[in-house]
Amino acid sequence: MRERRNEYREALAPQEWIDFMPANYLNSTHPETIFVQKLLVVRHAPSGRAILFGDTLKTIGNGQVQVASVAAEKIDAVLAEPFGLPGLSGVRREKPCPT
């Protein structure tokens, strides 16, 4: 029987922002990533969390889970509450980089 060993190790050295830039750029621009394909917003709070994924709003709190569909014309209102974000009206959407 083989001895088990750790396969992952955390680097204890400080990480610089430049170390994360290529992965962040790829995840935010490549057409096959979920972040380009659908709207995804998550807000964590001590009382629970809210998740907007595409046109589905899921709220989790006080031991309950609620799921609701959001009409396109209501997305701005949902971004304002519970996420505290400005709406998408007037937001310039950049075209993803070509593959």
Summary of the structure (lengths in Angstrom):
residues: 99
radius of gyration: 18.7
end to end distance: 45.0
largest distance: 61.8
contacts: 174
relative contact order: 0.14
helix: 25%
strand: 24%
